[in-house]
Amino acid sequence: MDTPPVPFSTLIRTASHEQHTEAETSTFMSDMLGGRLGVEAYARYTEQLWFVYRALEEGVAALAGDPVAGPFLQPELERTAELERDLAHLRGEGWQQRATALPATEAYAERVRECVRTWPGGFVAHHYTRYLGDLSGGQIIRGTAEKTWGFARKGDGVRFYVFEGISNPAAFKRGYRELLDALPVDDLEKQRVVDECKRAFALNTALFRELGQEFPLSAA
């Protein structure tokens, strides 16, 4: 009897597991989740996310009719406006003029923009890496931020992690995985998408590394 093929959503998760673990256990993320960093480190991280999500969400209207990327463009996932509200709270008026992208952030955002322009499958890899992570592990960051720095529950400062339009995250993630399983591409292209997913996690890890250099824990 033939073994049924592994669903693509399972394949992409398991194939990128090592890179995913490396990103989420980075020194910077461990220190931030451990409550060992000040609110400025959190604000700086949020600022970097703003550059990445603008790259993900600007210019994607051209992908709306694309058979590969189009089904993933769900407005309830969009985060740019929430990030801007958080940053106004964290950094005050005029924060956009003061915001600067780290070199790793610039590289990450440029790769995302390149995929938006030229490769729908690559865009899906970055979309999956970011948004499903926000719906899952992102909630741990929200809880830590509320507890450590006193933000109102699901309020200004942590709105990035609050998906008002998604009442049932578990059901939404199931539906998202079904979209991945139905991705209308051949096996070769699926492997390219998996490889881009690994690259996305590596870009995240590089960003965390630079944040860690900017916010080292005192040896004292």
Disulfide bonds with the S-S distance in Angstrom:
none
